[in-house]
Amino acid sequence: MLDNIRGIGTTSAWERRLQGYGVEIQGHSLIQKPINFIAVNLIPKIERHKEAIVRHDLSHSVRLALDVGLFSPETTFFDYGCGHGGDVNRIAE
């Protein structure tokens, strides 16, 4: 389900993608829908290198932005794909 990430930025797009794999979200779980045939491993495995990591320092891109002076007291900062939010917290400090 994560091989092609284009077009899955909305709830409805995710629901269509999940429906195509025969699964749905219930609460915080991915549940296989009842189907009439034997499904083989429809629940995807998330590759570890694609998961959010915990950083103990600023990311490389934010360090570069600081080095060239892109941040000021008037600057807003939106970190898309921020993982655990370490960059945002450190910039706020």
N, CA, C and O atoms as CSV, one atom per row, in Angstrom:
chain,resi,resn,atom,element,x,y,z
A,1,MET,N,N,0.812,-1.193,0.000
A,1,MET,CA,C,0.000,0.000,0.000
A,1,MET,C,C,0.856,1.257,0.000
A,1,MET,O,O,0.379,2.322,-0.392
A,2,LEU,N,N,2.101,1.159,0.428
A,2,LEU,CA,C,2.963,2.337,0.478
A,2,LEU,C,C,3.940,2.398,-0.689
A,2,LEU,O,O,4.783,3.294,-0.734
A,3,ASP,N,N,3.846,1.463,-1.637
A,3,ASP,CA,C,4.751,1.484,-2.779
A,3,ASP,C,C,4.560,2.733,-3.627
A,3,ASP,O,O,5.536,3.284,-4.136
A,4,ASN,N,N,3.330,3.187,-3.787
A,4,ASN,CA,C,3.036,4.381,-4.572
A,4,ASN,C,C,2.265,5.347,-3.680
A,4,ASN,O,O,1.069,5.160,-3.455
A,5,ILE,N,N,2.931,6.370,-3.172
A,5,ILE,CA,C,2.301,7.273,-2.205
A,5,ILE,C,C,1.578,8.441,-2.852
A,5,ILE,O,O,0.967,9.247,-2.150
A,6,ARG,N,N,1.632,8.551,-4.171
A,6,ARG,CA,C,0.902,9.631,-4.851
A,6,ARG,C,C,-0.595,9.432,-4.658
A,6,ARG,O,O,-1.105,8.320,-4.797
A,7,GLY,N,N,-1.284,10.503,-4.340
A,7,GLY,CA,C,-2.735,10.446,-4.285
A,7,GLY,C,C,-3.320,9.881,-3.013
A,7,GLY,O,O,-4.508,9.560,-2.991
A,8,ILE,N,N,-2.537,9.741,-1.939
A,8,ILE,CA,C,-3.118,9.207,-0.701
A,8,ILE,C,C,-3.043,10.228,0.434
A,8,ILE,O,O,-2.929,9.856,1.602
A,9,GLY,N,N,-3.105,11.499,0.092
A,9,GLY,CA,C,-3.004,12.538,1.098
A,9,GLY,C,C,-4.314,12.909,1.764
A,9,GLY,O,O,-4.338,13.791,2.621
A,10,THR,N,N,-5.403,12.257,1.389
A,10,THR,CA,C,-6.696,12.570,1.987
A,10,THR,C,C,-7.314,11.308,2.583
A,10,THR,O,O,-6.936,10.189,2.239
A,11,THR,N,N,-8.253,11.512,3.465
A,11,THR,CA,C,-8.935,10.382,4.104
A,11,THR,C,C,-9.629,9.517,3.063
A,11,THR,O,O,-9.529,8.290,3.104
A,12,SER,N,N,-10.336,10.154,2.125
A,12,SER,CA,C,-11.075,9.364,1.127
A,12,SER,C,C,-10.124,8.559,0.236
A,12,SER,O,O,-10.442,7.433,-0.147
A,13,ALA,N,N,-8.969,9.126,-0.094
A,13,ALA,CA,C,-7.997,8.387,-0.906
A,13,ALA,C,C,-7.456,7.183,-0.143
A,13,ALA,O,O,-7.301,6.102,-0.712
A,14,TRP,N,N,-7.167,7.370,1.157
A,14,TRP,CA,C,-6.705,6.242,1.975
A,14,TRP,C,C,-7.779,5.178,2.071
A,14,TRP,O,O,-7.477,3.988,1.976
A,15,GLU,N,N,-9.034,5.581,2.258
A,15,GLU,CA,C,-10.114,4.605,2.367
A,15,GLU,C,C,-10.260,3.795,1.083
A,15,GLU,O,O,-10.503,2.589,1.137
A,16,ARG,N,N,-10.113,4.451,-0.080
A,16,ARG,CA,C,-10.163,3.722,-1.353
A,16,ARG,C,C,-8.997,2.747,-1.460
A,16,ARG,O,O,-9.175,1.612,-1.903
A,17,ARG,N,N,-7.812,3.179,-1.061
A,17,ARG,CA,C,-6.633,2.302,-1.131
A,17,ARG,C,C,-6.827,1.100,-0.213
A,17,ARG,O,O,-6.563,-0.033,-0.613
A,18,LEU,N,N,-7.287,1.338,1.015
A,18,LEU,CA,C,-7.515,0.243,1.959
A,18,LEU,C,C,-8.573,-0.725,1.438
A,18,LEU,O,O,-8.432,-1.942,1.561
A,19,GLN,N,N,-9.631,-0.170,0.858
A,19,GLN,CA,C,-10.696,-1.012,0.319
A,19,GLN,C,C,-10.142,-1.940,-0.762
A,19,GLN,O,O,-10.533,-3.104,-0.844
A,20,GLY,N,N,-9.244,-1.430,-1.580
A,20,GLY,CA,C,-8.638,-2.248,-2.622
A,20,GLY,C,C,-7.823,-3.409,-2.073
A,20,GLY,O,O,-7.643,-4.421,-2.750
A,21,TYR,N,N,-7.334,-3.266,-0.854
A,21,TYR,CA,C,-6.567,-4.337,-0.208
A,21,TYR,C,C,-7.426,-5.186,0.716
A,21,TYR,O,O,-6.935,-6.129,1.337
A,22,GLY,N,N,-8.716,-4.849,0.806
A,22,GLY,CA,C,-9.613,-5.651,1.626
A,22,GLY,C,C,-9.449,-5.426,3.115
A,22,GLY,O,O,-9.730,-6.320,3.913
A,23,VAL,N,N,-8.993,-4.232,3.501
A,23,VAL,CA,C,-8.817,-3.917,4.917
A,23,VAL,C,C,-9.494,-2.594,5.236
A,23,VAL,O,O,-9.807,-1.810,4.340
A,24,GLU,N,N,-9.715,-2.358,6.525
A,24,GLU,CA,C,-10.288,-1.094,6.977
A,24,GLU,C,C,-9.713,-0.746,8.337
A,24,GLU,O,O,-9.189,-1.604,9.047
A,25,ILE,N,N,-9.819,0.532,8.690
A,25,ILE,CA,C,-9.330,0.986,9.986
A,25,ILE,C,C,-10.496,0.967,10.964
A,25,ILE,O,O,-11.553,1.542,10.703
A,26,GLN,N,N,-10.290,0.298,12.090
A,26,GLN,CA,C,-11.263,0.293,13.172
A,26,GLN,C,C,-10.528,0.735,14.420
A,26,GLN,O,O,-9.678,0.012,14.941
A,27,GLY,N,N,-10.857,1.925,14.897
A,27,GLY,CA,C,-10.117,2.496,16.029
A,27,GLY,C,C,-8.697,2.788,15.584
A,27,GLY,O,O,-8.487,3.597,14.680
A,28,HIS,N,N,-7.723,2.144,16.203
A,28,HIS,CA,C,-6.323,2.319,15.834
A,28,HIS,C,C,-5.734,1.047,15.240
A,28,HIS,O,O,-4.521,0.835,15.274
A,29,SER,N,N,-6.617,0.192,14.689
A,29,SER,CA,C,-6.154,-1.091,14.151
A,29,SER,C,C,-6.542,-1.231,12.685
A,29,SER,O,O,-7.561,-0.703,12.240
A,30,LEU,N,N,-5.719,-1.944,11.957
A,30,LEU,CA,C,-5.998,-2.290,10.576
A,30,LEU,C,C,-6.613,-3.685,10.581
A,30,LEU,O,O,-5.963,-4.648,10.986
A,31,ILE,N,N,-7.860,-3.798,10.133
A,31,ILE,CA,C,-8.630,-5.035,10.217
A,31,ILE,C,C,-8.925,-5.556,8.816
A,31,ILE,O,O,-9.344,-4.799,7.940
A,32,GLN,N,N,-8.703,-6.853,8.608
A,32,GLN,CA,C,-9.033,-7.469,7.329
A,32,GLN,C,C,-10.534,-7.677,7.265
A,32,GLN,O,O,-11.124,-8.264,8.172
A,33,LYS,N,N,-11.153,-7.195,6.191
A,33,LYS,CA,C,-12.589,-7.370,6.008
A,33,LYS,C,C,-12.887,-8.832,5.688
A,33,LYS,O,O,-12.058,-9.513,5.085
A,34,PRO,N,N,-14.066,-9.323,6.088
A,34,PRO,CA,C,-14.454,-10.680,5.713
A,34,PRO,C,C,-14.584,-10.760,4.195
A,34,PRO,O,O,-15.219,-9.910,3.571
A,35,ILE,N,N,-13.975,-11.788,3.610
A,35,ILE,CA,C,-14.044,-11.961,2.163
A,35,ILE,C,C,-14.364,-13.413,1.845
A,35,ILE,O,O,-14.266,-14.284,2.709
A,36,ASN,N,N,-14.743,-13.665,0.608
A,36,ASN,CA,C,-15.194,-14.989,0.190
A,36,ASN,C,C,-14.065,-15.892,-0.279
A,36,ASN,O,O,-14.310,-17.040,-0.650
A,37,PHE,N,N,-12.829,-15.395,-0.270
A,37,PHE,CA,C,-11.712,-16.227,-0.694
A,37,PHE,C,C,-10.588,-16.111,0.327
A,37,PHE,O,O,-10.588,-15.211,1.168
A,38,ILE,N,N,-9.647,-17.017,0.246
A,38,ILE,CA,C,-8.536,-17.015,1.191
A,38,ILE,C,C,-7.558,-15.905,0.804
A,38,ILE,O,O,-7.008,-15.909,-0.297
A,39,ALA,N,N,-7.353,-14.980,1.694
A,39,ALA,CA,C,-6.430,-13.869,1.438
A,39,ALA,C,C,-5.053,-14.250,1.956
A,39,ALA,O,O,-4.924,-14.872,3.010
A,40,VAL,N,N,-4.045,-13.876,1.216
A,40,VAL,CA,C,-2.674,-14.179,1.609
A,40,VAL,C,C,-1.981,-12.888,1.995
A,40,VAL,O,O,-1.640,-12.079,1.132
A,41,ASN,N,N,-1.772,-12.693,3.288
A,41,ASN,CA,C,-0.967,-11.594,3.815
A,41,ASN,C,C,-1.342,-10.237,3.233
A,41,ASN,O,O,-0.495,-9.571,2.637
A,42,LEU,N,N,-2.591,-9.815,3.394
A,42,LEU,CA,C,-3.024,-8.525,2.877
A,42,LEU,C,C,-2.564,-7.358,3.738
A,42,LEU,O,O,-2.477,-6.229,3.255
A,43,ILE,N,N,-2.270,-7.617,5.003
A,43,ILE,CA,C,-1.844,-6.528,5.870
A,43,ILE,C,C,-0.372,-6.247,5.589
A,43,ILE,O,O,0.477,-7.124,5.751
A,44,PRO,N,N,-0.074,-5.018,5.166
A,44,PRO,CA,C,1.293,-4.714,4.737
A,44,PRO,C,C,2.263,-4.660,5.904
A,44,PRO,O,O,1.887,-4.368,7.040
A,45,LYS,N,N,3.514,-4.948,5.598
A,45,LYS,CA,C,4.582,-4.775,6.575
A,45,LYS,C,C,5.238,-3.431,6.309
A,45,LYS,O,O,5.577,-3.116,5.169
A,46,ILE,N,N,5.416,-2.644,7.349
A,46,ILE,CA,C,6.070,-1.351,7.195
A,46,ILE,C,C,7.565,-1.560,7.325
A,46,ILE,O,O,8.041,-2.148,8.295
A,47,GLU,N,N,8.291,-1.079,6.349
A,47,GLU,CA,C,9.730,-1.233,6.368
A,47,GLU,C,C,10.323,-0.278,7.406
A,47,GLU,O,O,9.973,0.901,7.443
A,48,ARG,N,N,11.210,-0.787,8.237
A,48,ARG,CA,C,11.765,-0.003,9.345
A,48,ARG,C,C,12.397,1.298,8.885
A,48,ARG,O,O,12.280,2.309,9.578
A,49,HIS,N,N,13.059,1.307,7.744
A,49,HIS,CA,C,13.721,2.527,7.310
A,49,HIS,C,C,12.738,3.617,6.891
A,49,HIS,O,O,13.138,4.762,6.680
A,50,LYS,N,N,11.458,3.273,6.769
A,50,LYS,CA,C,10.455,4.267,6.406
A,50,LYS,C,C,9.699,4.796,7.627
A,50,LYS,O,O,8.867,5.694,7.494
A,51,GLU,N,N,9.974,4.262,8.788
A,51,GLU,CA,C,9.284,4.709,9.988
A,51,GLU,C,C,9.978,5.925,10.574
A,51,GLU,O,O,11.144,6.190,10.279
A,52,ALA,N,N,9.262,6.655,11.396
A,52,ALA,CA,C,9.826,7.832,12.059
A,52,ALA,C,C,10.921,7.411,13.024
A,52,ALA,O,O,10.791,6.416,13.737
A,53,ILE,N,N,11.992,8.174,13.036
A,53,ILE,CA,C,13.084,7.890,13.957
A,53,ILE,C,C,13.132,8.970,15.021
A,53,ILE,O,O,12.678,10.092,14.790
A,54,VAL,N,N,13.665,8.650,16.158
A,54,VAL,CA,C,13.847,9.628,17.223
A,54,VAL,C,C,15.199,10.293,17.010
A,54,VAL,O,O,16.230,9.623,16.952
A,55,ARG,N,N,15.185,11.602,16.895
A,55,ARG,CA,C,16.429,12.355,16.729
A,55,ARG,C,C,16.786,13.009,18.061
A,55,ARG,O,O,15.915,13.420,18.828
A,56,HIS,N,N,18.075,13.092,18.308
A,56,HIS,CA,C,18.544,13.759,19.522
A,56,HIS,C,C,19.209,15.096,19.187
A,56,HIS,O,O,19.754,15.766,20.065
A,57,ASP,N,N,19.158,15.468,17.924
A,57,ASP,CA,C,19.696,16.732,17.451
A,57,ASP,C,C,18.845,17.146,16.249
A,57,ASP,O,O,17.985,16.386,15.803
A,58,LEU,N,N,19.080,18.333,15.732
A,58,LEU,CA,C,18.336,18.788,14.571
A,58,LEU,C,C,18.657,17.930,13.353
A,58,LEU,O,O,19.761,17.402,13.219
A,59,SER,N,N,17.676,17.801,12.471
A,59,SER,CA,C,17.917,17.089,11.216
A,59,SER,C,C,18.855,17.917,10.342
A,59,SER,O,O,19.042,19.114,10.563
A,60,HIS,N,N,19.431,17.264,9.360
A,60,HIS,CA,C,20.388,17.924,8.471
A,60,HIS,C,C,19.757,19.116,7.758
A,60,HIS,O,O,20.368,20.181,7.677
A,61,SER,N,N,18.548,18.949,7.244
A,61,SER,CA,C,17.903,20.033,6.493
A,61,SER,C,C,17.600,21.245,7.372
A,61,SER,O,O,17.739,22.379,6.914
A,62,VAL,N,N,17.195,21.033,8.609
A,62,VAL,CA,C,16.920,22.161,9.508
A,62,VAL,C,C,18.227,22.836,9.934
A,62,VAL,O,O,18.277,24.060,10.059
A,63,ARG,N,N,19.276,22.053,10.155
A,63,ARG,CA,C,20.585,22.656,10.459
A,63,ARG,C,C,21.049,23.561,9.325
A,63,ARG,O,O,21.570,24.649,9.567
A,64,LEU,N,N,20.858,23.109,8.082
A,64,LEU,CA,C,21.224,23.929,6.926
A,64,LEU,C,C,20.402,25.209,6.883
A,64,LEU,O,O,20.941,26.283,6.617
A,65,ALA,N,N,19.102,25.106,7.141
A,65,ALA,CA,C,18.232,26.292,7.149
A,65,ALA,C,C,18.685,27.287,8.211
A,65,ALA,O,O,18.679,28.494,7.968
A,66,LEU,N,N,19.071,26.801,9.369
A,66,LEU,CA,C,19.593,27.682,10.424
A,66,LEU,C,C,20.903,28.333,10.001
A,66,LEU,O,O,21.108,29.526,10.224
A,67,ASP,N,N,21.788,27.553,9.392
A,67,ASP,CA,C,23.096,28.059,8.971
A,67,ASP,C,C,22.985,29.203,7.970
A,67,ASP,O,O,23.796,30.128,7.993
A,68,VAL,N,N,21.987,29.145,7.093
A,68,VAL,CA,C,21.844,30.206,6.088
A,68,VAL,C,C,20.879,31.301,6.531
A,68,VAL,O,O,20.577,32.211,5.759
A,69,GLY,N,N,20.393,31.220,7.772
A,69,GLY,CA,C,19.582,32.292,8.341
A,69,GLY,C,C,18.137,32.335,7.894
A,69,GLY,O,O,17.553,33.416,7.820
A,70,LEU,N,N,17.540,31.191,7.594
A,70,LEU,CA,C,16.143,31.177,7.156
A,70,LEU,C,C,15.150,31.369,8.299
A,70,LEU,O,O,13.984,31.678,8.052
A,71,PHE,N,N,15.588,31.194,9.538
A,71,PHE,CA,C,14.681,31.346,10.671
A,71,PHE,C,C,14.902,32.679,11.365
A,71,PHE,O,O,16.034,33.124,11.557
A,72,SER,N,N,13.800,33.298,11.735
A,72,SER,CA,C,13.823,34.534,12.516
A,72,SER,C,C,12.640,34.473,13.468
A,72,SER,O,O,11.820,33.561,13.364
A,73,PRO,N,N,12.528,35.425,14.395
A,73,PRO,CA,C,11.368,35.408,15.303
A,73,PRO,C,C,10.027,35.498,14.573
A,73,PRO,O,O,9.002,35.083,15.115
A,74,GLU,N,N,10.021,36.037,13.349
A,74,GLU,CA,C,8.785,36.171,12.576
A,74,GLU,C,C,8.494,34.956,11.693
A,74,GLU,O,O,7.421,34.868,11.096
A,75,THR,N,N,9.435,34.027,11.608
A,75,THR,CA,C,9.296,32.877,10.724
A,75,THR,C,C,8.345,31.840,11.301
A,75,THR,O,O,8.406,31.520,12.488
A,76,THR,N,N,7.457,31.310,10.444
A,76,THR,CA,C,6.654,30.153,10.843
A,76,THR,C,C,7.342,28.916,10.297
A,76,THR,O,O,8.093,28.987,9.324
A,77,PHE,N,N,7.082,27.789,10.925
A,77,PHE,CA,C,7.798,26.567,10.572
A,77,PHE,C,C,6.819,25.408,10.557
A,77,PHE,O,O,6.232,25.072,11.586
A,78,PHE,N,N,6.642,24.797,9.398
A,78,PHE,CA,C,5.785,23.619,9.250
A,78,PHE,C,C,6.672,22.490,8.765
A,78,PHE,O,O,7.257,22.579,7.686
A,79,ASP,N,N,6.777,21.444,9.538
A,79,ASP,CA,C,7.648,20.323,9.198
A,79,ASP,C,C,6.788,19.148,8.770
A,79,ASP,O,O,6.337,18.367,9.607
A,80,TYR,N,N,6.560,19.021,7.468
A,80,TYR,CA,C,5.772,17.909,6.927
A,80,TYR,C,C,6.575,16.627,7.064
A,80,TYR,O,O,7.739,16.583,6.666
A,81,GLY,N,N,5.977,15.593,7.616
A,81,GLY,CA,C,6.695,14.336,7.825
A,81,GLY,C,C,7.688,14.476,8.962
A,81,GLY,O,O,8.815,13.987,8.880
A,82,CYS,N,N,7.265,15.143,10.019
A,82,CYS,CA,C,8.178,15.536,11.098
A,82,CYS,C,C,8.559,14.402,12.040
A,82,CYS,O,O,9.300,14.625,12.997
A,83,GLY,N,N,8.070,13.196,11.792
A,83,GLY,CA,C,8.431,12.100,12.684
A,83,GLY,C,C,7.879,12.338,14.074
A,83,GLY,O,O,6.667,12.447,14.262
A,84,HIS,N,N,8.768,12.418,15.042
A,84,HIS,CA,C,8.343,12.638,16.428
A,84,HIS,C,C,8.313,14.119,16.801
A,84,HIS,O,O,8.027,14.453,17.951
A,85,GLY,N,N,8.601,15.010,15.856
A,85,GLY,CA,C,8.487,16.443,16.094
A,85,GLY,C,C,9.693,17.093,16.748
A,85,GLY,O,O,9.594,18.216,17.242
A,86,GLY,N,N,10.818,16.417,16.761
A,86,GLY,CA,C,12.019,16.953,17.411
A,86,GLY,C,C,12.493,18.268,16.832
A,86,GLY,O,O,12.867,19.173,17.578
A,87,ASP,N,N,12.483,18.392,15.498
A,87,ASP,CA,C,12.926,19.647,14.885
A,87,ASP,C,C,12.024,20.802,15.291
A,87,ASP,O,O,12.508,21.879,15.640
A,88,VAL,N,N,10.715,20.583,15.246
A,88,VAL,CA,C,9.780,21.637,15.595
A,88,VAL,C,C,9.970,22.067,17.049
A,88,VAL,O,O,9.977,23.261,17.345
A,89,ASN,N,N,10.124,21.111,17.945
A,89,ASN,CA,C,10.331,21.440,19.362
A,89,ASN,C,C,11.629,22.217,19.579
A,89,ASN,O,O,11.657,23.183,20.343
A,90,ARG,N,N,12.700,21.797,18.909
A,90,ARG,CA,C,13.993,22.476,19.090
A,90,ARG,C,C,13.962,23.883,18.499
A,90,ARG,O,O,14.529,24.804,19.088
A,91,ILE,N,N,13.325,24.068,17.370
A,91,ILE,CA,C,13.212,25.415,16.778
A,91,ILE,C,C,12.358,26.296,17.676
A,91,ILE,O,O,12.668,27.473,17.858
A,92,ALA,N,N,11.290,25.748,18.238
A,92,ALA,CA,C,10.440,26.530,19.141
A,92,ALA,C,C,11.217,27.004,20.367
A,92,ALA,O,O,10.986,28.103,20.871
A,93,GLU,N,N,12.142,26.167,20.840
A,93,GLU,CA,C,12.950,26.548,22.003
A,93,GLU,C,C,13.911,27.657,21.624
A,93,GLU,O,O,14.682,28.120,22.464
